[in-house]
Amino acid sequence: MLPAMLKLIVKWLLAAAALLFVAYVYHGVEVRSFPAALLAAFIIGLLNTVVRPILVVLTLPVSVVTLGLFLFVINALMFWAAASMLEGFHVRDFMAALVGSLIYSLIGLVTDSALERLFSKK
């Protein structure tokens, strides 16, 4: 249980660091502090766990027609929704949310892969 909890905490910290990196490299996203990034990473994770699957099912016909590209729109909406709920996390507009969520997702893929390798070793 302890390694799973440690992995979750490390993943959360890395997600917050990824948000800070997105804000550093892309001017459409603003994160004011590390605590704001921690809260934003938590809210994004919560939205992706609860709301995103519902949206994916509801928009399945559109996703099929667009060959899955509409999923990028859903990711951007989750990113933008998190920014609209928080004070220290701001996204300029939908295009900024789209670009920011793409960068954030790519960093998330890299960190998830690294964490799997790190925590799978015994």
C-alpha positions as CSV (number, residue, x, y, z in Angstrom):
1,M,0.0,0.0,0.0
2,L,2.8,2.4,0.8
3,P,4.4,2.2,-2.6
4,A,1.1,2.9,-4.3
5,M,0.5,5.9,-2.0
6,L,4.1,7.1,-2.7
7,K,3.6,6.7,-6.4
8,L,0.3,8.7,-6.3
9,I,2.0,11.6,-4.4
10,V,5.0,11.6,-6.7
11,K,2.7,11.6,-9.7
12,W,0.7,14.5,-8.2
13,L,3.9,16.5,-7.6
14,L,5.2,15.9,-11.1
15,A,1.8,16.9,-12.6
16,A,2.0,20.2,-10.7
17,A,5.6,20.7,-11.9
18,A,4.3,19.9,-15.4
19,L,1.8,22.7,-15.1
20,L,4.5,25.1,-14.0
21,F,6.5,24.1,-17.0
22,V,3.6,24.6,-19.4
23,A,3.1,28.1,-17.9
24,Y,6.9,28.8,-18.4
25,V,7.0,27.7,-22.1
26,Y,3.6,28.8,-23.2
27,H,2.3,32.4,-22.5
28,G,-1.4,31.4,-22.8
29,V,-1.3,29.6,-19.5
30,E,-0.5,31.2,-16.2
31,V,0.2,29.5,-12.9
32,R,1.0,31.9,-10.0
33,S,2.6,29.5,-7.5
34,F,3.5,25.9,-6.7
35,P,0.5,25.5,-4.3
36,A,-1.8,26.8,-7.1
37,A,-0.2,24.3,-9.4
38,L,-0.8,21.5,-6.9
39,L,-4.4,22.4,-6.6
40,A,-4.8,22.8,-10.4
41,A,-3.2,19.4,-10.9
42,F,-5.6,17.9,-8.4
43,I,-8.7,19.5,-10.1
44,I,-7.5,18.5,-13.6
45,G,-7.1,14.9,-12.3
46,L,-10.5,14.9,-10.7
47,L,-12.2,16.3,-13.8
48,N,-10.4,13.7,-16.0
49,T,-11.5,10.9,-13.7
50,V,-15.2,12.0,-13.2
51,V,-16.3,14.2,-16.0
52,R,-14.1,13.2,-19.0
53,P,-15.5,9.6,-19.3
54,I,-19.0,10.9,-19.4
55,L,-18.1,13.4,-22.1
56,V,-16.2,10.8,-24.1
57,V,-19.3,8.5,-24.1
58,L,-21.7,11.4,-25.0
59,T,-19.6,12.6,-27.8
60,L,-18.7,9.2,-29.2
61,P,-20.3,9.7,-32.6
62,V,-18.4,13.0,-33.1
63,S,-15.1,11.3,-32.0
64,V,-15.7,8.5,-34.5
65,V,-16.4,10.9,-37.3
66,T,-13.3,13.0,-36.5
67,L,-11.2,9.8,-36.1
68,G,-10.6,10.6,-32.4
69,L,-9.5,14.2,-32.9
70,F,-12.4,15.4,-30.9
71,L,-10.8,13.9,-27.8
72,F,-8.3,16.8,-27.9
73,V,-11.2,19.2,-27.6
74,I,-12.4,17.3,-24.5
75,N,-8.9,17.5,-23.0
76,A,-8.8,21.2,-23.7
77,L,-12.3,21.6,-22.1
78,M,-11.1,19.8,-18.9
79,F,-8.0,22.0,-18.8
80,W,-10.1,25.2,-19.3
81,A,-12.7,24.1,-16.8
82,A,-10.0,23.6,-14.1
83,A,-8.7,27.1,-14.8
84,S,-12.1,28.6,-14.5
85,M,-12.5,27.1,-11.0
86,L,-9.2,28.3,-9.6
87,E,-7.7,31.7,-8.7
88,G,-4.0,31.0,-9.3
89,F,-4.4,29.1,-12.6
90,H,-5.5,31.0,-15.7
91,V,-5.9,30.0,-19.3
92,R,-6.3,32.9,-21.8
93,D,-8.8,31.2,-24.2
94,F,-9.8,27.9,-25.8
95,M,-6.8,27.8,-28.2
96,A,-4.5,28.4,-25.2
97,A,-6.3,25.5,-23.4
98,L,-5.8,23.3,-26.4
99,V,-2.1,24.0,-26.7
100,G,-1.6,23.9,-22.9
101,S,-3.5,20.6,-22.5
102,L,-1.4,19.1,-25.4
103,I,1.9,20.1,-23.7
104,Y,0.6,19.0,-20.3
105,S,-0.5,15.6,-21.7
106,L,2.8,15.0,-23.4
107,I,4.7,15.7,-20.2
108,G,2.2,13.4,-18.4
109,L,3.0,10.6,-20.8
110,V,6.7,10.9,-20.2
111,T,6.4,11.1,-16.4
112,D,3.9,8.2,-16.3
113,S,6.3,6.1,-18.3
114,A,9.2,7.0,-16.1
115,L,7.2,6.3,-12.9
116,E,6.1,2.9,-14.2
117,R,9.8,2.0,-14.7
118,L,10.8,3.4,-11.4
119,F,8.1,1.7,-9.3
120,S,8.1,-1.6,-11.2
121,K,11.7,-2.4,-10.1
122,K,11.9,-4.5,-7.0
